[in-house]
Amino acid sequence: MNKAHDSGGIKVISVNRKARFLYEILETYEAGIALTGTEVKSVRAGRVNLQDGYALIRDREVWLLNVNISPYQASSLYFNHEPKRTRKLLLHRHEISKLIGKTEQKGFTLVPTRMYLKQGLVKVEIALAKGKKLRDKRETIKRREAEREMQRVVRRF
């Protein structure tokens, strides 16, 4: 979890690094997320895992599934939330219409890439993505290793 600040008053809570490796990211969208009180407190504490998460469109609404927001430590079990419950994402109608058209195409999916605080509100960046083939993943690994090797050479001199 990277808690570094980006430009513009954004505090990054969680980044799904695996998504960039498994998927080819085509477009990204900023969405609000409907959370309960204890979920917001857990998010602010950085207790979020986007790793296995994905988004679906049902009845012209976007839903975030399989994202783990750990229960809030300082709350009783009675008032706490279910860690992997389905949560509603808040997008504009025209964005949802655009996503419906694109996700109906073969091989496209919606993946959460990061969660952050923007002006005190919890936001989720979701990406329209296409799954990478094994050869594409190998190319990504080769490119990353070549960049590391160049950095090592530069540091020596």
HURA-V485489 format. One record per residue. N is the residue number from 1. RES is the residue in one letter. SS is DSSP state (H for helix, E for strand, C for the rest). PSI is psi in degrees with one decimal (999 if undefined). Layout:
BEGIN
n:N res:RES ss:SS psi:PSI
n:N res:RES ss:SS psi:PSI
END
This chain:
BEGIN
n:1 res:M ss:C psi:124.7
n:2 res:N ss:C psi:120.6
n:3 res:K ss:C psi:23.2
n:4 res:A ss:C psi:155.4
n:5 res:H ss:E psi:133.4
n:6 res:D ss:E psi:177.2
n:7 res:S ss:C psi:151.0
n:8 res:G ss:C psi:25.0
n:9 res:G ss:C psi:32.1
n:10 res:I ss:E psi:126.9
n:11 res:K ss:E psi:112.6
n:12 res:V ss:E psi:126.3
n:13 res:I ss:E psi:-47.4
n:14 res:S ss:E psi:141.7
n:15 res:V ss:E psi:134.2
n:16 res:N ss:C psi:84.9
n:17 res:R ss:H psi:-28.5
n:18 res:K ss:H psi:-29.3
n:19 res:A ss:H psi:-40.7
n:20 res:R ss:H psi:-24.2
n:21 res:F ss:H psi:-41.6
n:22 res:L ss:H psi:-24.3
n:23 res:Y ss:E psi:153.4
n:24 res:E ss:E psi:113.9
n:25 res:I ss:E psi:123.5
n:26 res:L ss:E psi:-49.6
n:27 res:E ss:E psi:152.0
n:28 res:T ss:E psi:149.7
n:29 res:Y ss:E psi:143.0
n:30 res:E ss:E psi:126.8
n:31 res:A ss:E psi:144.4
n:32 res:G ss:E psi:168.5
n:33 res:I ss:E psi:135.3
n:34 res:A ss:C psi:113.3
n:35 res:L ss:C psi:158.7
n:36 res:T ss:C psi:172.3
n:37 res:G ss:H psi:-46.1
n:38 res:T ss:H psi:-29.1
n:39 res:E ss:H psi:-42.2
n:40 res:V ss:H psi:-43.0
n:41 res:K ss:H psi:-39.3
n:42 res:S ss:H psi:-39.4
n:43 res:V ss:H psi:-45.5
n:44 res:R ss:H psi:-30.5
n:45 res:A ss:C psi:-5.4
n:46 res:G ss:C psi:22.2
n:47 res:R ss:C psi:63.2
n:48 res:V ss:E psi:141.5
n:49 res:N ss:E psi:112.9
n:50 res:L ss:C psi:-3.5
n:51 res:Q ss:C psi:-54.4
n:52 res:D ss:C psi:11.6
n:53 res:G ss:C psi:156.5
n:54 res:Y ss:E psi:165.7
n:55 res:A ss:E psi:147.0
n:56 res:L ss:E psi:154.5
n:57 res:I ss:E psi:118.6
n:58 res:R ss:E psi:128.2
n:59 res:D ss:C psi:45.0
n:60 res:R ss:C psi:27.2
n:61 res:E ss:E psi:147.4
n:62 res:V ss:E psi:131.1
n:63 res:W ss:E psi:137.6
n:64 res:L ss:E psi:122.6
n:65 res:L ss:E psi:152.1
n:66 res:N ss:C psi:21.7
n:67 res:V ss:C psi:128.3
n:68 res:N ss:E psi:114.0
n:69 res:I ss:E psi:108.0
n:70 res:S ss:C psi:148.5
n:71 res:P ss:C psi:146.3
n:72 res:Y ss:C psi:127.4
n:73 res:Q ss:C psi:-39.3
n:74 res:A ss:C psi:6.8
n:75 res:S ss:C psi:154.4
n:76 res:S ss:C psi:162.6
n:77 res:L ss:C psi:-32.8
n:78 res:Y ss:C psi:-40.6
n:79 res:F ss:C psi:-4.3
n:80 res:N ss:C psi:172.6
n:81 res:H ss:C psi:165.2
n:82 res:E ss:C psi:126.5
n:83 res:P ss:C psi:-39.3
n:84 res:K ss:C psi:32.2
n:85 res:R ss:C psi:159.4
n:86 res:T ss:C psi:130.9
n:87 res:R ss:E psi:144.0
n:88 res:K ss:E psi:134.0
n:89 res:L ss:E psi:143.0
n:90 res:L ss:E psi:109.7
n:91 res:L ss:C psi:162.7
n:92 res:H ss:C psi:152.9
n:93 res:R ss:H psi:-42.7
n:94 res:H ss:H psi:-32.4
n:95 res:E ss:H psi:-41.0
n:96 res:I ss:H psi:-42.8
n:97 res:S ss:H psi:-42.3
n:98 res:K ss:H psi:-42.9
n:99 res:L ss:H psi:-37.1
n:100 res:I ss:H psi:-46.5
n:101 res:G ss:H psi:-40.0
n:102 res:K ss:H psi:-34.8
n:103 res:T ss:H psi:-18.4
n:104 res:E ss:C psi:-18.9
n:105 res:Q ss:C psi:151.5
n:106 res:K ss:C psi:129.9
n:107 res:G ss:C psi:-1.5
n:108 res:F ss:E psi:143.8
n:109 res:T ss:E psi:166.2
n:110 res:L ss:E psi:124.9
n:111 res:V ss:E psi:132.9
n:112 res:P ss:E psi:128.0
n:113 res:T ss:E psi:-31.8
n:114 res:R ss:E psi:157.7
n:115 res:M ss:E psi:136.9
n:116 res:Y ss:E psi:165.8
n:117 res:L ss:E psi:129.1
n:118 res:K ss:E psi:113.5
n:119 res:Q ss:C psi:39.1
n:120 res:G ss:C psi:-4.0
n:121 res:L ss:E psi:143.6
n:122 res:V ss:E psi:125.7
n:123 res:K ss:E psi:150.8
n:124 res:V ss:E psi:131.5
n:125 res:E ss:E psi:116.6
n:126 res:I ss:E psi:147.0
n:127 res:A ss:E psi:138.4
n:128 res:L ss:E psi:118.4
n:129 res:A ss:E psi:158.4
n:130 res:K ss:E psi:132.7
n:131 res:G ss:E psi:137.7
n:132 res:K ss:C psi:148.4
n:133 res:K ss:C psi:165.5
n:134 res:L ss:H psi:-40.5
n:135 res:R ss:H psi:-35.1
n:136 res:D ss:H psi:-39.3
n:137 res:K ss:H psi:-39.8
n:138 res:R ss:H psi:-40.5
n:139 res:E ss:H psi:-39.7
n:140 res:T ss:H psi:-43.5
n:141 res:I ss:H psi:-45.0
n:142 res:K ss:H psi:-44.5
n:143 res:R ss:H psi:-43.0
n:144 res:R ss:H psi:-43.4
n:145 res:E ss:H psi:-36.3
n:146 res:A ss:H psi:-41.0
n:147 res:E ss:H psi:-41.4
n:148 res:R ss:H psi:-41.9
n:149 res:E ss:H psi:-41.2
n:150 res:M ss:H psi:-39.5
n:151 res:Q ss:H psi:-39.5
n:152 res:R ss:H psi:-43.2
n:153 res:V ss:H psi:-43.0
n:154 res:V ss:H psi:-40.6
n:155 res:R ss:H psi:-30.2
n:156 res:R ss:H psi:-30.6
n:157 res:F ss:C psi:999
END
